Amino acid sequence: MSDSRDRHIPRPAAGRRYRAPRTAVGEVAYLEVVTVNETGAFLDWGHPKDLLLPFGEQRFRPSVGKRVLVRIYQDQQGRPVASQKLDRFVSDEADGLAAGDEVTLVIAEQTDLGLKAVVDHRCWGLLYRDDITRPLRRGQRLTGYVKRLREDGRLDLSLLPPGSARLDVVGETVLKALRESGGYLPLGDKSDAAEIKARLGVSKNAFKQAIGRLYKQRLITLEATGIRLAPGGASDTE
């Protein structure tokens, strides 16, 4: 049975294509405003009926075509609604997470130290500037890892898995860059850290460890001015 609010919920225009992936109650998402009326703002969340962002849950008055970072929850009547007031739903302290855990991240905002992200839709974490290996944007959802659980219960995050799995990821990045550049990269142990990060999006330390493993696996050769795919190696034909 419909209620009075349903009369104010606009239906998507015929033929409108959803730009947002389907999201669900309990998630944090970056959604486009498609309508604003006397009830509030309505967001495209990938469902047939647009999602209400009530005036009381807004941090500012959004306009049509803009995107807002919201937490989706159920109101007292069990209806899905959105809130921009994330701190009501997202905790500063992590519960049940430990270093090395794989988590889902939603990028929230930039800070002096790096990027603040929502972890598993329920707690805050921080990606330090030095651990950001590629450009990230507000609202982007991606896989990350718990780097450290601090004494105050807060999380430091990483985009790379811990241990040997981290070196596997970096190694694949190096091999991909080598294939795309014709089999040679002018990077090595003595290259500047900023140059390595700009070219590959990884730290110098991770790069050095990864090329050491690739060399031992006979996938690359080390030269005075850079690294090269090993002749006849499996990776240079992929």
N, C-alpha and C positions, 0 to 999 in steps of 0.2 A: 504494500500500500504506500502511495507516495505521500510526502508531506509538503508543507507550504514552500519549503526551500527548493524542492525539485522544480517548481515552476520558474525559478530564476536561474536554473542551471542551463546554460546554452548547450545545444547539441552541436557537434562538429559540422561545419558546412559540408554540403555534399561534395564528394571528390577530394576533400582535404587529405593530404598525405601526412601521416604521423611522422614527425621527425625524431621524437623521443623514443628510446627503447622502452618496452613495457616495464614499468616499475610497480612496486607493491607496497602495501602497508608495512611499516617498520623500516623502510629504506630511506636513505638520504640520496637526493637526486637533484640534478641541475635541469630545471624544466622551463619551457617557453611559455610566456603569458600570451594567451590567445584571445581573451576577452576581459574587459573590466566593466562592471556595472554596479548597481546600488548594493549588491550583496557582497562583493569583493572582487578579487581577481580569479580567473580560471586558467588552469594550466593544462597543457597537453602532456599526459603521462602514459600515452600509448593504449588507452582504453576507450571504449565507445563514448563514455560520458566524461567530460572534462572535470578536473580536480579543483575543488574550491580552496582558495587561499583567503580566509576571512580577514577583514580589516584588522581585527584584534590580534591576528597572528603575523602581521606584516611588520617588518622593521623599517620599511619605506614604502611609498606608493609606487608600485611597479607599473610600467606602461606596456601596451601590446607590442609584441615582438622582442621584448627583453627577456632574459633568462634569470631565474632566481634559484638559489640553493635552498632547498627545503627538506624537512623531515615529514614523512607521510605517516599519519596516525589515525586512529578511530576516535571520533567524538563520543559523547555520552550516549548518543543514539545509535552508535555502531557504524556511523557513516565515515568513509575515508575523507580526510581533509589534510591540508598542508600547513606547515608552520615554518616561518623563517627564523624563529627563535630557537636555534639548534641547541643552545645550552640547557634548555629544559629537558632535552632527551639524550644528549650526548655527555657522558661523564668525563671528568678530568682523569680519573683513575681507571686503570685497566683491571679487569677481573677475569681470571682464568687464562691469561695469555703469558707466554714465556719467550725468552730469546730464541730466535730461530723459527718461530711459528709463521706459517704463511697466512696472510690476511688480505682482505679486500680494502682498498683505500679509495676514498673520494677526496680529491684535492679541494680544500676550502679557501684558504687565504694565505697571502704572503706575510711573513714576519721578518724582523731584523736578522733572525738566525737561519731562516729557510722557509719551508712551506708547512703550514698546519693542515692536517688531513684527518678525516673521520675514518676510524678503523672499525671494520665489520659493522658499520652503521650504528655503533653504540658508544665509542669512546674516542678521545682525541689522541693524536700522536704527532710527532714532529719529524720531518725530513730535513736534516741539516743541509745547508748549501753545498757542502763538500760531498754529500752522498747523493746529490741529484745528478743523474747520469745522462739525462736527456730533457728537452723542453717539456714542461707540464703546464696544463691550463686549469683554471678554476672549473670545478665540476667534473673533471676527468676521473673516470673510474678505472682502476688498474690493480694488478696484483703487487703486493709488497711483502715485506718480512719484518718481524720484530727484531731490531738490532740489539736493544737493551731495555730491560725493565728497571727504571730508576728507583731509588729508595723512596721517593715520594709517590710511587705507584704510577707514574706517567711513562709514556712509551717514546723511545727513540726508534726511528724507522729506517729501513733501507729498501732500495729497489732491487737489490741483488740478494740471492739466497746465501745462507752461511756456508762456511767450509768449502769443501771441494766442489760442491754444486755451483758456488759462486764463480770459481775459476772456469768451470765448464761453460757457463754463460758468457764470461768475458772472452774465453777462447773462441767460441762461436762468433762473437762479434768481430774479433780480429780476423778470423778466416773469411767471413763475409766481406769485410773491407778489402782484404787482399784480392779476393776473386773479382770484386767490382773495380779494382784499380789495375787490373791486368797482371796480378800476381806479385806485386811489389809495393811496399810501404816504406817511406823514408822516416821510420820511427824505430827507436831502439832504447837500450838502457840509459843512454846519455841524453835522450830527448827531453825537452822541457815539459814539465807536468801539464802546463796550460795547453801546449800543443797536442799532447796525447788526449786530454779531455775534450778539446775542441774537435778533434778528428774522430775519436771513438766513443766519447761520452763515458770514459772510465778513468779511475785514478791511475797515477803512474805506478804505484805499488801493485795494484791488481793487474795492470798490463804486464809488468815485469814477471810476476808469478805465472801468468797465463802463457806468455811466450816461452818461458822456461819449460812448462809442461808440453807445449806444442813441439818444441825442439826435441825433447826426449821421446816424443811419440813419432818423430821423424816426419812431421807434417809441414814444418818450415825449416828454412836455413837462416842462420844469423850472418849478416854481413856488416862491414864497418860502418856503412851509412844507413842501414835499415834491415828489414826482414823480407824474406821471399818465400813463396810457396815452394815446397820441396818438389823437384821434378818427379813426375809419376806418382805423386802422393794422391790418395783418394780424394782429398778435399779440393784439389785444383780442377777436377772434372765435374763437380756437382753443378 
